[in-house]
């Protein structure tokens, strides 16, 4: 679960409302199994 912690950290550090960029870059591994 490395991506899970990554996308969460970037969300708070990069942009709390940047849900469009996170799922495209860090949410890539999460989009697979989901």
WOQUIKA-V556509 format. One record per helix or strand of 2 or more residues. SS is the DSSP state (alpha for helix, beta for strand). FROM is the first residue (numbers start at 1). TO is the last residue. If there is no record, write none. Layout:
# WOQUIKA-V556509
ss:SS from:FROM to:TO
ss:SS from:FROM to:TO
This chain:
# WOQUIKA-V556509
ss:alpha from:2 to:13
ss:alpha from:19 to:25
ss:alpha from:28 to:33
